Structure formats: structure tokens, C-alpha cells
């Protein structure tokens, strides 16, 4: 079953910051990485079940899952008809308090 993707405001801001940082550091190569990141998010519409559960029981209790996209983690929740993307964070960040 294909689900619609809904990127929430915080995740939109995360994506904007990621792109700005990549553009500043890598110039033209930023577009290539960013396109792959967006493709990974879009693929959740068809393959949401492939995401892993976080190790943190509180996040699992909230129904959050994640996929790895390069050095970033995409946190999302699957509903009957949609995938809600909550955050897109660098894997080295302490993310529990950000979700």
C-alpha cells in the first residue's frame, strides 16, 4: 500500500539547514547528496515498514521509526494512509530530546 508523505515543519527546517550547510561546504555537490536524501524520504511511501525502531523505549512507545540516509537519520511515524516525517538529524547528534 502506497502512503502519502507528510514532512512536518521541524523536518522541513532540518532539511533546509542540511541543504544550506552542504551548499556552503560542498558547493555544487550538495545537490546530488540532497536529491538522494529526498529520494530516501520519498521511498518511505512504499516501503515504510523497512525502517528500524530506535533503541530508546520512549521513542518506540511514541511509534517512531527511522531510516539511515548517509550521515543522517530520518525519523518518521507510519499511519494508515500517511508517513509523517518528524525530523532529519545528523546521526551523531543526541536526538532523544529533539523528538
N, C-alpha and C positions, 0 to 999 in steps of 0.2 A: 504494500500500500504506500503510495507516494504521499508525503506530508508537505504542507507549506512550511517555509522557513520564516520565522519572525525574529529579526535581530533587535533585541531590546536596546534602549538608549545607552546604557552603560557600555554594552558591547560595541555599539556604533562609535562611541567616544574612544574605546580601546583601539578599534580598527583605524580610526583617524590618527591617533597618536603613533601607532605602529607604522603607518604609512609615512608620516612626517619624519619619524626617526630614520626609517630606511632610506628615504629620499635624501636626507641630509648626509647620511653615512655612505650610501652606495650609489647615489645618482640614478642613472637610467636602469640599473639592475634592480632597483626597488620594485618596479612594475612587475617584473617576472615573478619575484617571490610573492608579492601581494596578490597577484592573479591566482597563484597556486593556493594561497591561503583562502581566498574567496571560493575557489572551486571545492576545497575541502569542506567548507561550511555548506555550500550548496548540495554536496553529496549526502548530507545528513537527511535530506528529504526522502531519499530512497533507502538509505542504509543506517538509520538511527540506532538500530539495535547493536551495531558494532562498537559503539562507544563503551569505554570501561567505566566501572564505578570507582570513585575516589576511595582512598583508604580511610578517610575521615568519616566516622559513623554519622556525624551530624549532617554532612553533605549528602551522604547516601540516604539518610532519613528525609531529606528535602527532595529526593528524586533526581538529583543532579548526576550527570554522566559527563565524560569528557573524551575528546579525541586529541591526538597529538598532531600538530601541524608545524613541522620544523621545530624551532625552539619555543613554540607557543602551544598553549593548551586552550582548547575551545570548550567551555563549559555550557552544557545545554540540558534541557528537560524535554522529554517527549510526552505529548498529549495525544489524544485520539486522532486529531487531524493536523496537528502542527508540531514543529520543533522550535522551541523558544531558546535562542542563544542568549545566555546571560552575560558572559564575559569572555574575552580573549586575552589571556595573560601570558607573560613570559614564564616558562617552566621553572625558572629559578626564584620566582617571587614567592613569598609566603602568602598564599592566596586564600586561606580559610576565612580570614576576616574581611576579605574583599567580596565574598559571595554572600 
